[in-house]
Amino acid sequence: MKSLMSGNEAIARGAYEHGVRFASGYPGTPSTEIIETFAVYDGVYAEWSPNEKVALEVGIGAALAGAKVLVTMKHVGVNVAADPLFTVSYTGTNGALVIITADDPSLHSSQNEQDNRNYAKFAKIPMLEPADSQEAKEYIKLAFDISEEFDTPVFFRTTTRVSHSKSVVALEKPKSIGDPTSIQFNTAKYVMVPMNARVRRLEVEKKLQKLKEFADNFSENKIEMNDPEVGIITAGMSYNYAKDIFPDYSYLKLGMVYPMPEKLIRTFASKVKKLYVIEELDPFIEEQVKAMGIHIIGKEVFPYTNEFDPGVIESSLKGEKTRALRLADLAIPPRPPNLCPGCPHRGLFYVLGKLKAFVAGDIGCYTLAFMKPLEGLHSCICMGASIGMAHGMSKALRGKAKGKVVGVIGDSTFIHSGITPLLNMSYNKSDAVIVICDNRTTAMTGMQEHPATGYTLQGEKTKEINFTELAAALGIESVHVIDPYDLKSTRTVLQEELLKSGPSVVISRRACVLFKRREKDERKPLKVNADTCIGCKTCVSLGCPPISWKKFDDEGAMERKKRSKKQKGVAFIDDSLCTGCTVCQQVCKVGAIIER
Amino acid sequence: MRANKDIKSILFAGVGGQGILRASDIVCLVMMEAGMDTKKSEVHGMAQRGGCVTSHVRYGRKVYSPIAKKGVVDILVSFEKLETLRYLDFLTPQSTIIVNEKEIYPPSVNLGDAQYPGNIFETIKNIFHLVKVVNASDCAVKAGDIRTENTALLGVLSSYLQIDLSLWEKVIRKSFPEKTIAANLKAFHMGRMS
């Protein structure tokens, strides 16, 4: 049977077909759908862990018990999981352990563009890389086989295009492998104290040597001989882009990008006149081929940054720009992503923007508040950084920080990596204010559950972590809950907390407007009374999508009653988008925003 | 050099929340049902929060790349007027443009900092031979569900593709919840006849 699947769905399907029944991960674009797809299959255990480090450790434990385990994360998630990662290659995996790293060339939804193939080399772990959904389903099975055969964790790298593009997949019957688990004691292998780890260190190198030989005969490292004038070494989605443009050249397609098949590469190089390597981001394959003493053309012509497409490959290889249709001098207004109509973050960041404080931000939808017109957020580094940074900035500024430093973090992000830095704030006597934007879900990646929602990945009720109690247990004495739809109390509480000595936590609680369990409230869209509006644009400065500004002359309504000589237009609310959150109504000084 | 000339490419463009991904999924499924190889691609995550959304659909005997390079797209289906202009470099003058009459103002226009471009239809009609302007929300309202705007646009698209109508209906039936199927089919047919 054939099915149209994304790369992520195909990974989940392939793992399930192959007898995998255990998965853990933390949501992150472009990896999220793997666990979501896997979790609904029969007889599986799957969890959202609080962060990637925990997810990997959960996976290692399950693998040591003999299970076949899938652990998923986005590229920057591997940074969080790096600590266990670098040692699990020493202990080996007993059952089987495959770690998905979903990279994001072009930073579609990420804070950096790191190339995680480097992690394979760094942590001494083999890595497979599929090019489309059918391959994703086949390769994930091979990854589990390699993990079992070599007793090693295996990396499985996707990029955004592989994870999120859809293509036709042939489904197979899932196989059942019975229960492979048992408790197995092996301290020499699993207790990585120096005396044991030194022994295991040698095993890692032996394993890598064997894997190099394996790579030379691996079925998915394939030579396709066509025109011998030009040979291309490539892997993953770049293969598809290159085949789209140059179907007649010869190819060496690497299904395994680490370790690399040296003999196969030498054979291929000897068969073609001119050799290119086509790879996004770092010259990972290129440097290794060059280290073999083989002349190959790579980053001299292909870009280091951004994802490729067939056009990039064509123009780089031919050395000429592709001619494209362009309209001369046509100004097209940009359309950046924006907070949704009625988003609870809007009211909070409107207030924060007015407080003239430095707002150390974090990773989530609310990061968008840095843009015009809210401009209420001033930094974003990585998950959890807001709290540590706010504390550090506040300490460095000493007296000058009074009332001026805030850290803002989302509920899921706080669970992921905000608890430890908050503990640090009470321990080291911080003065900063931390706001937890508690929208009751992991909104940015598409509404995943986490320990503070009170539901598991499968939607079962579970223990719900209470942020107020948690902050108190961490030693924060001043904890307040506010409703960001209520601007007056939001401002009052934040101002009071900023002036206090000692750390404080403000929980800004209001469910995401897209959230499935959001309480139904009978809010009606609002409208602007054009006869009262003075055209001051205060409501427009909220950047809420339904609110627009109509110049009088645009409307052809010159006879419209002006409230003052200077008035140039009026605000307008699109009732098909307005959720009736009333934030604009609260900022309007003349009461021009009214119920319909 | 023989490029993959037998591959057809459709580009969907619009704004987050307009149902572009669902629409492009349906086209891909229809092509699969018609026995062709097919791939599609779009970007999820942060980019979708009210920003521009595009989705590439490609089909033919053997498809490699899920995204089309500039200058090879056969049909652009634009769910929003202004978004049409952003992707003209993917087209050739021989390409077909299906464009929804809908205007969604970007933030800079809402703030009064920029102008929503005027004369969009005239501009593109001067370059492209085949520009089909559709009022999809009108179709959707008449079909009884404003959320069927995307299906109405699919109906228009279907009239430019040589694919059996029954395949479209089969895939549409499978793609929506039971209670919205009738409205979606109605919107599809209204688009197809428009």
Contacts between the chains, C-beta under 8 A, distances in Angstrom:
chain1	res1	chain2	res2	distance
A	2	B	32	6.5
A	4	B	25	7.3
A	4	B	28	5.6
A	4	B	29	5.6
A	4	B	32	5.5
A	4	B	38	7.4
A	29	B	44	6.0
A	29	B	45	3.4
A	29	B	46	7.1
A	30	B	44	6.7
A	30	B	45	6.9
A	108	B	43	4.6
A	108	B	44	8.0
A	108	B	45	6.2
A	108	B	46	7.4
A	108	B	47	5.5
A	109	B	43	7.5
A	109	B	44	7.2
A	109	B	45	3.0
A	109	B	46	4.2
A	109	B	47	6.2
A	132	B	39	6.9
A	132	B	66	7.4
A	160	B	43	6.6
A	161	B	41	6.0
A	161	B	66	6.7
A	161	B	67	7.2
A	164	B	41	6.7
A	164	B	42	6.6
A	164	B	43	6.6
A	164	B	44	5.6
A	165	B	39	6.0
A	165	B	40	6.3
A	165	B	41	3.7
A	165	B	42	7.9
A	165	B	66	3.8
A	165	B	67	7.7
A	166	B	25	7.2
A	166	B	28	6.1
A	166	B	39	6.7
A	166	B	40	4.9
A	166	B	41	7.5
A	166	B	66	7.5
A	167	B	37	8.0
A	167	B	38	7.1
A	167	B	39	4.3
A	167	B	40	7.7
A	167	B	63	7.4
A	167	B	66	6.7
A	168	B	32	5.6
A	168	B	37	6.3
A	168	B	38	6.4
A	168	B	39	7.9
A	239	B	64	7.7
A	240	B	64	4.2
A	240	B	65	4.7
A	240	B	66	7.1
A	241	B	64	7.5
A	241	B	65	5.1
A	241	B	67	7.9
A	243	B	4	7.8
A	243	B	64	4.1
A	243	B	65	7.5
A	244	B	3	7.2
A	244	B	4	5.6
A	244	B	7	7.7
A	244	B	64	4.5
A	244	B	65	3.8
A	244	B	69	7.4
A	245	B	3	5.9
A	245	B	69	7.2
A	246	B	1	6.6
A	246	B	3	7.8
A	247	B	2	6.3
A	247	B	3	6.9
A	247	B	4	6.0
A	247	B	64	7.9
A	248	B	1	6.2
A	248	B	2	6.1
A	309	B	65	7.3
A	309	B	67	5.3
A	309	B	69	6.0
A	310	B	65	5.1
A	310	B	67	7.2
A	310	B	68	7.4
A	310	B	69	4.0
A	311	B	69	3.6
A	311	B	70	5.2
A	311	B	71	7.9
A	314	B	69	6.7
A	322	B	69	6.9
A	322	B	70	6.1
A	322	B	71	6.4
A	323	B	71	7.1
A	324	B	70	4.3
A	324	B	71	5.3
A	324	B	89	3.9
A	324	B	90	7.8
A	325	B	71	6.9
A	325	B	88	5.4
A	325	B	89	5.3
A	325	B	91	5.9
A	325	B	92	6.8
A	325	B	93	7.4
A	325	B	127	7.3
A	326	B	88	7.2
A	326	B	89	5.7
A	327	B	85	6.8
A	327	B	88	6.1
A	327	B	123	6.8
A	327	B	127	7.8
A	330	B	85	6.4
A	330	B	117	6.9
A	330	B	123	7.4
A	331	B	114	7.3
A	331	B	115	7.7
A	331	B	117	7.1
A	332	B	82	6.9
A	332	B	85	5.1
A	332	B	86	5.7
A	332	B	117	6.9
A	333	B	82	7.3
A	333	B	106	4.7
A	333	B	108	4.8
A	333	B	109	5.6
A	333	B	114	4.2
A	333	B	115	7.6
A	333	B	116	7.1
A	333	B	117	7.8
A	334	B	106	6.6
A	334	B	108	6.8
A	335	B	15	6.7
A	335	B	50	7.7
A	335	B	51	5.6
A	335	B	52	4.9
A	335	B	82	7.9
A	335	B	83	7.6
A	335	B	106	4.2
A	335	B	107	7.5
A	336	B	51	5.7
A	336	B	107	6.9
A	337	B	16	7.2
A	337	B	46	5.7
A	337	B	47	5.9
A	337	B	48	6.9
A	337	B	49	4.0
A	337	B	50	5.7
A	337	B	51	3.7
A	338	B	49	6.1
A	338	B	50	4.0
A	338	B	51	7.1
A	338	B	107	5.9
A	339	B	49	7.0
A	339	B	50	7.7
A	340	B	49	6.6
A	340	B	50	6.6
A	365	B	46	7.6
A	365	B	49	6.4
A	367	B	46	8.0
A	368	B	46	7.6
A	368	B	49	6.6
A	372	B	107	7.5
A	372	B	111	7.4
A	373	B	107	7.8
A	373	B	111	6.2
A	444	B	45	6.9
A	444	B	46	6.3
A	445	B	45	6.9
A	446	B	44	7.7
A	537	B	111	7.7
A	537	B	112	7.1
A	540	B	110	6.5
A	540	B	111	5.8
A	540	B	112	7.1
A	541	B	111	7.7
A	543	B	107	6.0
A	543	B	110	7.7
A	543	B	111	7.5
A	545	B	50	5.9
A	545	B	107	7.7
A	545	B	110	7.3
A	547	B	110	6.5
A	548	B	105	5.3
A	548	B	109	7.1
A	548	B	110	4.1
A	549	B	110	6.3
A	549	B	111	6.4
A	549	B	112	4.0
A	551	B	112	6.9
A	569	B	112	7.2
A	576	B	146	7.8
